[in-house]
Amino acid sequence: MLKTHSIKKFTFLVFFLCSTLTFAQKAYKVNEIPDPKNNGGGWVSNPDEILSADDVANINSSISRFEKETNVQVAVVIVNNFDADQEDFDFAYELFNTWGIGQKTSNNGLLLFIAKERRKYRFITGTGTEGILPDVKLKHIAEQNLIPAFKENDFGTGIIKTIDAIGVIILNPNNKSELNQFFTQQNESKDLEKIWIPVFAIILAFFGIFKFVNKQAKKTVNLNAKIKTDYEKTIISGCAGVFMFIFVSIFAMVFFNGFGLFDKITLAHTPYILYGILGTGLFFRYLFHISSLRKAHNDDKNFFKAVTDFNKKNFWLVIFSPLLLFTLINYLFKRAKNIDRFKPILDSKNQEMIRLDRDINIEGKPFLSGGQRAEEVAKTYDYDIWESADHKEHIIKQWPAEEYKDYTECPKCSFRTYKLNKRVTVKAATYSHDGQAKLINECSCCKNVEFIKWIVLPMLVESKSSSGSSSSGSSSSSSSSSWGGGRSSGGGTGGSW
């Protein structure tokens, strides 16, 4: 009985030793290392279950944050042993390039390879990460965090502390500007291949449209080129608004990282951005053409007809510049308000009178007085002159014009040509002394001037450009479902414990 019991114990001991030897001799080849991207999409390969599930989850969470905020890809591989014919550097280097850790266009990968039985660790860096994670720094991180824990067989704590220490460097705002020199979106090269056709098509389409509009604009004759129209004011205001938007955008990007708004812009958005820019340009080109029509026609009826004809032929421009829709709707309201204005009126014989074409008789002679013509020039009133067919009767209709609210009646000549609080510069301000201006009320008809007060114009101050830089955040991305095709030139460090 005792002999049988001894045999069982011996058999169990032999089986245990054989199993242990077999397990210890399990040495992975590169193609046998499980790729975490094919097993749940994590960052940790732990085939021998040296790390606990909680440790793996903790490491995956930290590395996912790296990729989301900086686009860096980090892989952690821990096994008991690997191919006996290879050194740890050769094995880790081959594994890095086999998987393609990091983005293809930026090589921003990092591999931490650990062999428990050989008591070896090895960092492999992509060319894009060598700048902020040089060999010396990685060696220091390992000596401070990884090796002390590994000596206590606490592999989970050692790796977590090491990844956290690397994260302090990667996520440091002072390093982001350097990271941005290398890190680009994973699909940038693919996006470039996809967008060049729509970009080319958009450019070609808008080139033809601008050429078409310019051809029509050449037919417009500017009779009153010096007159500023409301459309020109809109163009000036619009250009100023666009310039201000660009300035504020650049300021926000430089000093506030764009409040995170520009992080979401990728190469794939290029066609939409280009369409928006060219569409805005087409909008201003349309306004410029309408302004030319306004100058070419002193007569409002002729102007409305010219704009209507142009819009009927070119309403399809709205497809390329939706902003035109607002202008077209505004024009329709203006034209509707003037329908009754141009309806023929009757003379004393109940016959329709003829409206004087103000493109032919600009001055309205001999029907308008000098004061009435001055009101037209100041754009406070428009005057329609109706004359009977026998030229014996005429009727003058008065209509408020664009600048009606900016003028008042002159106390001297009684025409609405009196400009209040007009500032006239007498001495311009410079960088060395103040300037001087006078505030007056002035009539453009009778030249009546009323002095109000003197105004001091502040001395000009030279603006000092702020010399400060702030690194902008890298493009964010969600956790990749695959490696990006990165490569390593052999950078990194390693050691033993």
DADA-V558416 format. One record per backbone hydrogen bond with DSSP energy under -1.0 kcal/mol. CO is the residue of the C=O (numbers start at 1). NH is the residue of the N-H. E is the energy in kcal/mol with one decimal. If there is no record, write none. Layout:
BEGIN
CO:NH:E  CO:NH:E
END
This chain:
BEGIN
1:5:-1.9  2:6:-1.9  3:7:-2.0  4:8:-2.0  5:9:-2.0  6:10:-2.3  7:11:-2.8  8:12:-2.5  9:13:-2.1  10:14:-2.5  11:15:-2.4  12:16:-2.4  13:17:-2.5  14:18:-2.4  15:19:-2.3  16:20:-2.5  17:21:-2.5  18:22:-2.7  19:23:-2.6  20:24:-2.7  21:25:-1.7  23:26:-1.3  28:83:-2.3  29:32:-1.9  30:33:-1.2  35:38:-1.8  36:39:-1.1  36:41:-1.5  36:42:-1.2  43:76:-2.3  45:78:-2.2  46:49:-1.8  52:56:-2.2  53:57:-2.1  54:58:-2.3  55:59:-2.5  56:60:-2.7  57:61:-2.1  58:62:-1.8  59:63:-2.4  60:64:-2.2  61:65:-1.5  62:66:-1.6  63:67:-2.2  64:68:-2.2  65:69:-2.4  66:70:-2.7  67:71:-1.2  73:110:-1.6  75:112:-2.6  76:45:-3.0  77:114:-2.5  79:116:-2.9  80:117:-2.7  81:28:-1.6  83:86:-1.6  87:91:-2.4  88:92:-2.5  89:93:-3.0  90:94:-2.1  91:95:-2.3  92:96:-2.6  93:97:-2.0  94:98:-2.0  95:99:-2.4  96:100:-2.2  96:101:-1.4  100:485:-2.2  100:486:-1.7  102:486:-1.6  103:107:-3.2  107:128:-2.1  108:73:-1.9  109:126:-2.7  110:75:-2.8  111:124:-2.2  112:77:-2.8  113:122:-2.4  114:79:-2.5  115:120:-2.0  119:497:-1.2  120:115:-2.8  121:495:-2.0  122:113:-3.1  124:111:-2.7  126:129:-1.4  129:133:-2.0  134:138:-2.1  135:139:-2.4  136:140:-2.1  137:141:-2.3  138:142:-2.3  139:143:-2.3  140:144:-1.8  141:145:-2.1  142:147:-2.6  146:150:-2.3  147:151:-2.3  149:154:-2.6  150:153:-2.1  154:158:-1.9  155:159:-2.3  156:160:-2.4  157:161:-2.6  158:162:-1.8  159:163:-2.9  160:164:-2.4  161:165:-2.1  162:166:-2.2  163:167:-2.3  164:168:-1.7  166:170:-2.6  167:171:-2.8  172:175:-2.0  175:179:-2.3  176:180:-2.4  179:182:-1.7  179:183:-3.2  185:188:-1.6  187:191:-3.2  188:192:-2.5  189:193:-1.6  190:194:-1.6  191:195:-2.5  192:196:-1.2  195:199:-2.6  196:200:-2.3  197:201:-2.5  198:202:-2.5  199:203:-2.5  200:204:-2.5  201:205:-2.5  202:206:-2.7  203:207:-2.2  204:208:-2.0  205:209:-2.1  206:210:-2.9  207:211:-2.0  208:212:-2.1  209:213:-2.7  210:214:-2.6  211:215:-1.8  212:216:-1.5  213:217:-2.2  214:218:-1.5  216:219:-1.1  217:220:-1.6  221:223:-1.1  224:227:-1.7  229:233:-1.6  230:234:-2.0  231:235:-2.4  232:236:-2.7  233:237:-2.8  234:238:-2.9  235:239:-2.9  236:240:-2.3  237:241:-2.3  238:242:-2.7  239:243:-2.7  240:244:-2.4  241:245:-2.5  242:246:-2.4  243:247:-2.6  244:248:-2.9  245:249:-2.4  246:250:-2.5  247:251:-2.6  248:252:-2.8  249:253:-2.3  250:254:-2.5  251:255:-2.7  252:256:-1.8  252:258:-3.3  256:259:-2.3  257:260:-1.5  258:261:-2.5  262:265:-1.1  266:269:-1.5  267:270:-1.8  269:273:-2.4  270:274:-3.0  271:275:-2.4  272:276:-2.4  273:277:-2.5  274:278:-2.7  275:279:-2.5  276:280:-2.1  277:281:-2.2  278:282:-2.4  279:283:-1.8  280:284:-2.1  281:285:-2.1  282:286:-2.2  283:287:-2.1  284:288:-2.3  285:289:-1.9  286:290:-2.5  287:291:-2.4  288:292:-1.8  289:293:-2.0  290:294:-2.1  291:295:-2.0  292:296:-2.0  293:297:-1.2  299:303:-1.9  300:304:-2.7  301:305:-1.9  302:306:-2.3  303:307:-2.5  304:308:-2.4  305:309:-2.4  306:310:-2.1  307:311:-2.7  308:312:-2.2  309:313:-1.6  310:314:-1.6  314:317:-1.8  315:318:-1.7  316:319:-1.6  317:321:-1.6  321:324:-2.3  322:325:-1.7  323:327:-1.0  324:328:-2.7  325:329:-2.3  326:330:-2.2  327:331:-2.2  328:332:-2.2  329:333:-1.8  330:334:-2.0  331:335:-2.7  332:336:-2.1  333:337:-1.8  336:339:-1.1  338:342:-1.1  340:343:-1.0  345:353:-3.0  347:350:-2.0  351:347:-2.6  354:387:-3.0  357:361:-2.4  364:367:-1.1  364:368:-2.3  369:373:-2.2  370:374:-1.9  371:375:-1.8  372:376:-1.6  373:377:-2.3  374:378:-2.2  375:380:-2.5  375:381:-1.1  379:403:-2.7  380:401:-2.0  382:399:-2.6  384:397:-3.1  385:356:-3.4  386:395:-2.8  387:354:-3.4  388:391:-1.8  393:388:-2.6  395:386:-3.2  397:384:-2.5  399:382:-3.2  401:404:-1.5  403:406:-1.1  404:407:-1.0  408:418:-2.3  410:414:-1.8  415:410:-2.6  415:417:-2.4  417:444:-2.3  418:408:-1.9  419:442:-2.3  422:440:-2.8  424:438:-2.6  427:436:-2.9  430:460:-2.1  433:430:-2.3  435:457:-2.2  436:426:-2.3  436:427:-2.7  437:455:-3.7  438:424:-2.8  439:452:-2.7  439:453:-1.2  440:422:-3.5  441:450:-2.9  442:419:-3.3  443:447:-1.0  448:443:-2.2  450:441:-2.3  453:439:-3.1  455:437:-2.7  457:435:-3.1  484:104:-1.3  491:125:-2.4  493:123:-4.0  495:121:-2.4
END
